[in-house]
Amino acid sequence: MLVSGQVSVSTVDEDQQEVVVAEPMPGEFFGFASMFEETPHHTSAIALVETVCIETDRHDIAVLIERKPHAGLDILTVMARQVHATQELARSRSMRNPNEVIEEESTFGERLADAVARFGGSWFFIIAFGLAIVTYSSTNIALGKSAWDPYPFILLNLFLSMLAAIQAPVIMMSQNRQDTKDRLRGELDYDVNRRAESEIQGLSRKLNLLGEKMNDIEDLLRQPR
């Protein structure tokens, strides 16, 4: 139990990143899940400033609830608060934007391919390209025999073929990057769901264990003295 000071309770996830799971306030307690389950701690508590704590064990909690049954409600309140904090942590970690992850690792050529694909798939490009072809064709028709590219516009067809030959692989590069984003988004969703499921199962076991202990204490209280 934290008497005074400030404590940060954290753990290390599968990506070897430190995740802060709780920052108890004075009067609150931490590490009770491992105490109830009698299992090793899965988190680390670090005192950020000069801190005073009181260490308790299962027997102390049992005596406290036996003398003051309503203290069990306080324990359940703290555990419910941790459940909400875990859910909020899962939501915040699920907000990792795959687009940002891709952009951090993208090269100049890949970003250029995305820009070309965005421009080539816009109405501005279609309208401008159409006007350019109409202007080019009309000018050569109006010039007649002095046109630099008379009908059937062989030079124009050459330029269009070269443009299509260059634009097609560039657009395919952009589509491949989009596939990578979709795959990364699916991997992140799966990772978050798996972590959330693990946390929920762990909290459910802790709540069930606490409920069993409360039932045992109620049975002891009902026994005649």
C-alpha positions in Angstrom: 0.0 0.0 0.0 1.3 3.4 -1.0 1.5 5.7 2.0 3.2 8.7 0.4 5.3 9.5 -2.7 4.8 8.4 -6.3 5.1 5.0 -7.9 5.0 3.8 -11.5 4.0 0.3 -12.2 5.1 -1.0 -15.6 5.6 -4.1 -17.6 7.5 -5.0 -20.8 5.3 -6.2 -23.7 6.2 -8.6 -26.5 7.8 -5.8 -28.5 10.2 -5.1 -25.6 8.5 -1.8 -25.0 7.9 -0.6 -21.4 4.2 0.0 -20.8 3.0 1.9 -17.7 -0.1 0.0 -16.4 -0.7 1.9 -13.2 0.3 5.0 -11.2 -1.3 4.4 -7.7 -2.1 7.4 -5.5 -1.4 7.6 -1.8 -3.8 5.3 0.0 -4.1 2.8 -3.0 -2.3 -0.5 -3.3 -0.6 -2.4 -6.1 0.7 -5.9 -6.6 -2.3 -7.4 -5.0 -3.1 -9.7 -8.0 0.1 -11.7 -7.5 -0.5 -11.8 -3.8 -4.0 -13.3 -4.2 -2.8 -15.8 -6.8 0.5 -16.5 -5.0 2.4 -16.1 -8.3 5.5 -14.1 -9.2 4.9 -10.5 -10.1 4.5 -9.7 -13.8 5.1 -5.9 -13.3 7.8 -3.7 -11.9 7.2 -0.9 -9.4 9.6 2.0 -9.4 9.5 4.8 -6.9 9.7 8.1 -8.8 10.3 10.2 -5.6 11.0 9.4 -2.0 8.2 6.9 -1.2 6.8 5.1 1.8 4.9 1.8 1.4 3.4 -0.8 3.6 3.8 -4.4 2.7 0.9 -6.8 3.4 0.1 -10.4 2.7 -2.9 -12.7 2.2 -3.3 -13.2 6.0 -3.4 -9.5 6.6 -6.1 -9.0 3.9 -8.1 -11.9 5.4 -8.0 -10.4 8.9 -9.0 -7.0 7.5 -12.0 -8.3 5.6 -13.0 -10.5 8.6 -13.0 -7.5 10.9 -14.4 -5.0 8.3 -16.3 -6.9 5.5 -16.9 -3.6 3.7 -13.2 -3.4 3.0 -13.7 -6.1 0.4 -15.8 -3.5 -1.6 -12.8 -1.2 -1.6 -10.6 -3.9 -2.9 -13.1 -4.7 -5.7 -13.3 -1.0 -6.5 -9.5 -0.8 -7.0 -9.6 -4.0 -9.1 -12.4 -2.5 -11.2 -10.3 0.6 -11.7 -7.5 -1.5 -12.9 -9.8 -3.2 -15.3 -10.9 0.1 -16.8 -7.3 1.2 -17.0 -6.3 -1.9 -18.8 -9.2 -1.4 -21.3 -8.1 2.2 -21.8 -4.5 1.0 -22.4 -5.7 -1.5 -25.0 -7.7 1.2 -26.8 -4.8 3.6 -26.8 -2.3 1.0 -28.0 -4.7 0.0 -30.8 -4.5 3.6 -32.1 -1.2 2.9 -33.7 -1.6 4.3 -37.2 -0.2 1.8 -39.8 0.2 4.7 -42.3 2.6 6.4 -39.9 4.5 3.2 -39.4 4.8 2.8 -43.2 5.8 6.4 -43.7 8.7 6.0 -41.2 10.2 3.2 -43.2 9.4 4.5 -46.8 12.0 5.6 -49.2 12.0 8.7 -51.4 11.1 6.5 -54.5 8.2 4.9 -52.7 6.8 8.3 -51.6 7.3 9.6 -55.2 5.3 6.6 -56.5 2.4 7.4 -54.1 2.4 11.0 -55.3 2.4 9.9 -58.9 -0.5 7.5 -58.3 -2.5 10.2 -56.5 -2.0 12.7 -59.3 -2.6 10.1 -62.0 -5.9 9.1 -60.4 -7.3 12.6 -60.0 -9.9 14.5 -62.1 -7.3 17.3 -62.4 -5.0 14.9 -64.3 -7.8 13.6 -66.5 -9.1 17.0 -67.5 -5.7 18.5 -68.0 -4.5 15.5 -70.0 -7.6 15.6 -72.1 -7.2 19.3 -72.8 -3.6 18.8 -73.7 -4.4 16.0 -76.2 -7.2 18.0 -77.8 -4.9 21.1 -78.1 -2.1 19.1 -79.5 -4.3 17.4 -82.1 -6.1 20.6 -83.1 -2.9 22.5 -83.5 -1.4 19.9 -85.8 -4.6 19.6 -87.8 -4.8 23.4 -88.2 -1.2 23.6 -89.4 -1.9 21.2 -92.2 1.2 20.2 -94.2 3.5 22.3 -91.9 2.5 20.3 -88.8 5.4 18.7 -86.9 3.1 15.7 -86.1 0.5 15.3 -88.8 -2.4 12.8 -88.6 -2.4 10.0 -87.3 -0.1 11.7 -84.7 2.6 9.1 -84.6 4.8 11.2 -82.2 1.8 11.7 -79.9 1.2 7.9 -79.8 4.9 7.4 -79.0 4.7 9.8 -76.1 1.5 8.1 -74.8 3.0 4.7 -75.0 6.1 5.8 -73.1 3.9 7.5 -70.5 1.8 4.3 -70.0 5.0 2.2 -69.8 6.4 4.4 -67.0 3.1 5.1 -65.2 1.9 1.4 -65.0 4.8 0.1 -62.8 4.8 3.3 -60.7 1.1 2.7 -59.9 1.8 -0.9 -59.2 4.4 0.2 -56.7 1.8 2.3 -54.9 -0.7 -0.5 -54.9 1.9 -2.8 -53.3 2.5 -0.2 -50.6 -1.3 -0.1 -50.0 -1.3 -3.9 -49.6 1.5 -3.6 -47.1 -0.5 -1.1 -45.1 -3.6 -3.4 -45.1 -1.5 -6.3 -43.9 0.2 -4.2 -41.2 -3.2 -2.9 -40.1 -4.5 -6.5 -39.8 -1.4 -7.5 -37.8 -1.8 -4.6 -35.4 -5.5 -5.4 -34.9 -4.7 -9.1 -34.2 -1.9 -8.1 -31.8 -4.1 -5.7 -29.9 -7.0 -8.2 -29.7 -4.7 -10.9 -28.5 -3.3 -8.7 -25.8 -6.7 -7.5 -24.7 -8.0 -11.1 -24.5 -5.0 -12.1 -22.4 -5.5 -9.1 -20.0 -9.3 -9.7 -19.7 -8.7 -13.4 -19.0 -6.2 -12.5 -16.3 -8.5 -10.0 -14.7 -11.3 -12.4 -14.8 -9.2 -15.0 -12.9 -8.3 -12.4 -10.3 -11.9 -11.3 -9.8 -13.1 -14.9 -9.5 -10.3 -15.6 -7.0 -11.3 -12.6 -5.0 -14.9 -13.6 -5.1 -14.0 -17.0 -3.8 -12.1 -15.5 -0.9 -15.0 -13.2 -0.1 -17.3 -16.2 0.0 -14.9 -18.0 2.4 -14.8 -15.0 4.6 -18.6 -14.7 4.6 -18.9 -18.4 5.6 -16.5 -17.7 8.5 -18.5 -14.7 9.6 -21.7 -16.8 9.6 -20.3 -19.4 11.9 -21.4 -19.1 15.5 -18.8 -17.9 17.9 
